[in-house]
Amino acid sequence: MHYSLTIIVPLYNEEENLSRVEEKMKDYISRASIKCSVLFVNDGSIDNSEELMIAICERNPEFNYISFEENRGLSAAIKAGFDYSSTNLTGYIDSDLQTDPFDFELLLKEIEDYDLVNGFRHERKDSGIKNFSSLVANTVRNWFTHDGMYDTGCPLKIIKTDYAKRIPMFSGLHRFLPAMILLQGGRIKQVPIKHFPRMAGTPKFGLRNRLFKPLMDCFAYLWMKKNYINYKVSKKS
């Protein structure tokens, strides 16, 4: 079957969520406006996530997976998803399902005219300290990137795959995906989406990796922006 959108679902120790992920993603795929497949990226889980993930893929032909030998972090999982995507469009959603797969339809309405469409959680259902740390982090990132995004860490995105594959990923760069599309001369847009409380599992990010690590990554981004190689071929044989 020919698919148009690969939806990356990174997971790390999400055994409590995977039955919901299967149910919700199957429901969305069955009613989506374009043909979609799911690509699980198991980031070295040490619970039963891998076994559950494999069983899901065995009984659902639209579901595939890759599994890391060890935990490498969210940026590595997203990069692997980009590397293994074979469709024109690549999406991304977190396995905690705090965002709704059906909101991909809101992003799909815009993607023809843009190269990345980023959701933003305009009514977040997280704790006060989590919301505050994300607000500060996004504000600081905007000082550095000037990408105009309110919520670059939103776990609901669609990117044109040829742009996604050209992103030179490093640890933490998943927070800079809109800015990296701009470096390529691409166009970006943000769309408000729904947000829900986490139903199961535990968050993988705390105050330190929401504020201090992203600040250091901003300086890495500035170096990359200064030295980024971008070109367009005018003719070829």
ABEGO torsion letter per residue (X at the ends): XBBABBBBBBBBGAAAAAAAAAAAAAAAAAABABBBBBBBBBBGBABAAAAAAAAAAAABAABBBBBBABBAEAAAAAAAAAAABABABBBBBBAAGABBAAAAAAAAAAAAABABBBBBBABBABBAAAAAAAAAAAAAAAAAAGAGBABAABABBBBBAAAAAABBBBBGAAAAAAAAAAAAGBBBBBBBBBBBBBABEBBABBAAAAAAAAAAAAAAAAAAAAABBBBBBABBX
